[in-house]
């Protein structure tokens, strides 16, 4: 078992009733980068992106954006 950081983009946009494109516009983070984060396709997380997302959505606690979970995936 290993640990994995996940970015809760999908949950955030559902909760706020916005699209990934709208989050991209609000946060000034490329749509492709947000999509990769949302789908767990990014090996590295750019914390500048996390800051921009937090600012755009009025989030003050990083735990609302990212989570640390147990994973069976030993790729990382």
Steps between C-alpha positions, in 0.01 A plus 500: 500500500619846419362847554359713221407866482175567316366835387124526554425712192195296396341534845573873512341580165195281576450673836516842337303411188771611259683330215868423471519770231346753738752405771774540243377849418461598866834362613709575191619138495495320166198275444731211406692533827176503702372198310822307569479591870133400517568164335817415694708514183761742636803357677596838647279762657578864435418676826468831317200338328358392837535859625323637192217248538464588868489872421248452220266294718551689826654199676710564809595144595717292265331185632189609312696462176739210556482173690754238601376143456622140517561358155566155357676673212875460548591692182609812690 
